[in-house]
Amino acid sequence: MAKINKTVALILVTFVALGSGVAYKITSSQNVENQIVQESTVISETTSHTETITDKKEQQKPEENLAQEIKTEENVTESVSKNGTDNEVVNNPVQSTLSNEKMGWYYKPNKEHKLPEVNAQGKILLEMYRGIYHGDSSAKNLYLTFDEGYENGYTAKILDTLKETNVKAAFFITGDYLRRNPELVQRMVNEGHVVGNHTDNHPSLPTVDNTKLEKEISSLSNAFSQQTGAKMQYLRPPMGEYSERTLKLTHEMGYRNVFWTVAMVDWQPDAGTPESNKNTVKERLHNGAVILLHAVNKANADMLGSLINECRDEGYQFRSLNEIN
């Protein structure tokens, strides 16, 4: 994939469906190194997960299939920008009448504390297959979720804070996370949190066939049930990538796909400060917000208690995904 030329004379701005925000692909005669994604938007979940994996790939020794998903930020930007025409399943075409057009979840954040604009087609599909991207918006309800690609030493502190503040959250884990951190996963269950499925090896679901997709989800859910005695009911698609086929198949497997309406650039362990991360979340809050945080981020762990208390001071209450119809 060609690298973006920083000195291209033509200015082109197009909306790109990136995982957790509306992004803009920009080329100009000026240096655009830091302009791939505008400050007012949120970097894609695609980038967030792949960079998280990159940061820890040597330390964690992830599965080979997971390692193959690693891309640079520019490559991710370019590949996701082609989502509208990328309908192929790598190495194994899917025999299905359903569309397998790969889409990335995005939303357009606002500071008016209103439900944000999201991918229109994705919204329709989520309604068809009981997906979730927000909860009850008739009152000041919030739904706190964490993605757990790997353990960076902060989950125990996060669980301590949730216990102290009596908040139930959702943790989306991979198979590698379960194998490496069985005690933490058991604690999540014991303390009443939802533990969701983030697949065994973290593939982009539209790129695998039905058999592989089912195995990715079932192998993790079976191992989780054997270890904890609990069941998984919620799925967060890796990299926020999905298609009608994957939504229907996972729905038939008994899962609700969970996306989000509040997120930020927090997948890097040292991204932001406790104050800046807290303020970013608060600026984007709205009734029924599903908040996505990455547990690898130290600032998130440090600011969580303050965020919860300040949200409650503003009249918000924290709810479980289990309370969403």
HELIX and SHEET records of a PDB file:
HELIX    1   1 GLU A   45  GLN A   60  1                                  16    
HELIX    2   2 GLU A   64  ALA A   67  1                                   4    
HELIX    3   3 GLU A   73  SER A   81  1                                   9    
HELIX    4   4 ALA A  120  MET A  128  1                                   9    
HELIX    5   5 THR A  155  THR A  165  1                                  11    
HELIX    6   6 GLY A  175  ARG A  180  1                                   6    
HELIX    7   7 PRO A  182  ASN A  190  1                                   9    
HELIX    8   8 LEU A  205  THR A  207  5                                   3    
HELIX    9   9 ASN A  210  THR A  228  1                                  19    
HELIX   10  10 PRO A  238  GLY A  240  5                                   3    
HELIX   11  11 GLU A  244  GLU A  252  1                                   9    
HELIX   12  12 PRO A  274  GLU A  283  1                                  10    
HELIX   13  13 LYS A  298  ASP A  313  1                                  16    
HELIX   14  14 LEU A  321  GLU A  323  5                                   3    
SHEET    1   A 2 LEU A  12  LEU A  18  0                                        
SHEET    2   A 2 GLY A  21  THR A  27 -1                                        
SHEET    1   B 2 MET A 103  GLY A 104  0                                        
SHEET    2   B 2 GLU A 241  TYR A 242 -1                                        
SHEET    1   C 2 TYR A 107  LYS A 108  0                                        
SHEET    2   C 2 GLU A 117  VAL A 118 -1                                        
SHEET    1   D 4 VAL A 194  ASN A 197  0                                        
SHEET    2   D 4 ALA A 170  ILE A 173  1                                        
SHEET    3   D 4 ASN A 141  GLU A 148  1                                        
SHEET    4   D 4 ALA A 289  HIS A 294  1                                        
SHEET    1   E 4 VAL A 194  ASN A 197  0                                        
SHEET    2   E 4 ALA A 170  ILE A 173  1                                        
SHEET    3   E 4 ASN A 141  GLU A 148  1                                        
SHEET    4   E 4 GLN A 317  ARG A 319  1                                        
SHEET    1   F 2 TYR A 234  LEU A 235  0                                        
SHEET    2   F 2 ARG A 256  ASN A 257  1                                        
END                                                                             
